[in-house]
């Protein structure tokens, strides 16, 4: 995130502290950015800078249990908690005349969708889902969870060691020499080892609750959503197949759809320029209407 960003603190469910970076004056409005599982607000650095340059105020949030935000005292990281956090953040960022737009990747998008369909309908001005729908490929989900669980407690010898793990997980990515950004997604333990910057209890909570939600009921509520809705898919996604995307668009026929070539599930990281263009085109369309 740019050095010009202001660090702010919001309050989630159970008053859990949620840390965010705010960038831009926001003459056009506010865009709340919610990252995916295992990431931090720093995943939005390029996107936030681009949004701010286009007149928006970008607020990149660390979800509960991630980055600098608080960890759940009870280890509860069910989807409803994340949805409640986003709803509270959305209300805190609202004014008498404007509500924030939400751009949510993976977990952040699914939590935003639950906020709109189950928790606090109408809290956002629009919702952009980044490579996430209620239907997901089981093999893709297992691959993501396996990566997150690998060396969960053991950690890494060094930042370079963690970089090798990421390169193995994302072989299509060009490996960069600067590991500064990666270092910010790790925490150095008292034992001198590096671990991901999120609560390891998150994995257990996900595994316990992953089958709690009825997909058919979720999709039925999609058709009732009145706010502008945008699905951005990475064409190489291991999580959201073409069939998953079609099922989503059938359930939400008014939704806009963008399929980004050369991008996997990590769309913003793989093709940030194309991703930002898609986000801005949608936001401009919503603003014009």
Secondary structure, DSSP 8 states (H G I E B T S, - for coil): --TT-EEEEEE-GGG-EEEEEEES--TT-EEEEE--TT--GGGGHHHHHHHHHTT-EEEEE--TTBTTS---TT----HHHHHHHHHHHHHHT--SS---EEEEETHHHHHHHHIIIII-TTSSSEEEEES--SS--HHHHHHHHHHHHTTTTT-BSSHHHHHHHHHHH-TTS---S--HHHHTTEEE-TTS-EEESB-THHHHHHHHHTT-S-HHHHHHHHTT--SEEEEEEETT-SSS-HHHHHHHHHHTTT-EEEEETT--S-HHHHSHHHHHHHHHHHHHHHHH-
